[in-house]
Amino acid sequence: MKKILFIASFVAFAFTADAQQTPKTADTVKKAAPNLYNPAADAKADIAAAVKKANALHKNVLLQIGGNWCIWCLRFNDLVTQDTELNKYMNYNYVVLHVNYSKENMNEKVLADLGYPQRFGFPVFVVLDGKGTRLHTQNSSYLEEGKGHSKAKVMEFFENWSPKALDPKSYETKAK
């Protein structure tokens, strides 16, 4: 009898503890999901606005193409937003825009206009100048290290495609 009472009280305690947890409804799951990439966004208009802003600020545009479903996209974003040095350099030199690629919206026309960068997988990065000319498409696998991205490789990528690196004046030697 004591065993039955012990088992019954144990089961009742377990159900009580479980009932106190927040139920996982569709609303709570949606709120927890990352929201970097917006499938409903007008990528063409957003890119045009980013180019206009970059031109006015003498920056380049960094398109981060991927989706909220992509763990590597989220890892890259975490690195460049949480690392102070990378974040500062990126924001000083680039207007950053996340361009969605998902089953809800593949942005096929926009990606065709950018030279089909999705061929490299995700995330993939496209650098545009202040006039909207595509300067470079970066396969992110070259920036990976372990289960994330290498800070040194990402910084090198940012530096190599910054406005200063592409400015001919940076390479002119002064006549003596």
N, C-alpha and C positions, 0 to 999 in steps of 0.2 A: 504494500500500500504506500509506503514511504517512497519507493521508487517511482510509482505512478504520479504521486504528488510532486516529486522533484522534477520529473520529465515535463509534467503539465506546466509547472511554474517556469521552467526553463524555456519552453515553447512560447508561453505568454510573454515573457520578457523579450525574447527575440522578436516577436511580432510588434511589440510596443516600440522597441528601438528602431526597427525598420520603418514603422509608421511615422516616426519623427523626422526622417530624412525628407528632403524636398523631392517631390515627385518629378520625374523627368518627362515633362510634357513637350509638345512640339515647340511651344513658345520659349521654354528655357533652353532647349537645344539650339534653336535658331539664334538666340542672344549670345550663346557661347561660341558660335561659329565665327571664324575670321571674316572680315569684311574689307579686305584691301582692294579687291577687284569687283567692279560693279557691272554685272551682265547687262543692266538696263542703260548704261551710259552710252552716249553718242561718241564713240572713239574718234571718228573723223573730226568732229567739232572740238573735242577736247584736245586733240593733237594740234589743230589749228590755233587754239587759244594758247597752248603751251609754247608753240613756235613764236607767236606774237610776243608773248611775255619774255621768252629767252632773247629775242632780238632786242627788245627794249633794255634788257639788263646785261647785254653782252655775255650771255651764257649759251650753252648748248642744251639740248633736250635729251633726257635719258628716259627712254620708254622701257619700263619693266613689264614684259609681256608674260602672262601666266594666268593663274586662277586661284581662287580660294581653296580649291581641291588639292593644290600642288604643295606638298610639304617642303620641297626645295625652294619654292617661291617664298613661302613664309619664313623659312630659315634665312634666306638672303635678306629679306626685309628686316628681320630681327637683328641681323648683324649690322647692317648699315644705319639702322635707327638707334640701336643701343650703344654702338661703339662711337664715342664722342669724336674721335679724330676722323673716322670715315664719314660720319654724318655731317660734320662741319665742312669737309672738303667737297662732298657731294652737293650739298646745298649751296655752297659758294660758287660752284662751277656749272651746275645743271638745274634746269627746271625738270622735276621728276614727275612722271605720269605712269600710273599702273593701267595697262591696257588688258582687258579681259579676254580670255580664251577659255570657253567652257561649253558644255553641251547646250546651255541656254543661249549663248551668243558666241560664236566662233570668230566674229569680226573678219570674215573671209575677204571681203573687198579691201579693207584697210590693210590686212596682212599681205595681200597680193601687191598692193601699192608699195609696201615696204620690202618687197623682194622675197616673200615667203619665209620669214625668219623662223616659223614654227618647225621648219625642217630640222632644227637643232635641238628640239625638245624644249622643256620649260624648267625654270624661267629662261627666257632669252632676252637680250638687251639690244636695243637699237638706239644709236646716237644720231641725232639730227643737229644741224647747225641752226642759227637764228633765221635762216631763210626756208627751213624745212627740208633741206637736202640731206639725204641719208649719207652719213659719214662712215658708219661702221655697224656691223651686226656681230654681237659677241655671244658665242656658244658658252653657256655658263659652266659646262662641265670642266672647262679649263681653269675655272676659278675655285673648283671644289677641293676640299681637303677633309678627309675623314667623313663625318656625318654632317658637314656644313661647308662653309666657304672659307678660304684662306684670306685673312685680313690683308696680308702683303700682296697677294695676287689681285684682290679687289682694288686696293689702293693703286696698284700699277695700272690696272685697266682705267680707273678714273683719271689718273695723271696723263696717260697716253692719249686720251681723247678729250681732254679739257681744252677750252678755248686758247689758253696760253700755249699748249703743246702744238696746236695747229696754226698758230700765228707765225707767218714767215719772219716777222721782226725778231722773234726769239732766236733765230738762227743766223741773222746777219752779223758778220764780223765788222768791227769798226776799223776803218783804215787808219794807219798810223802816219 
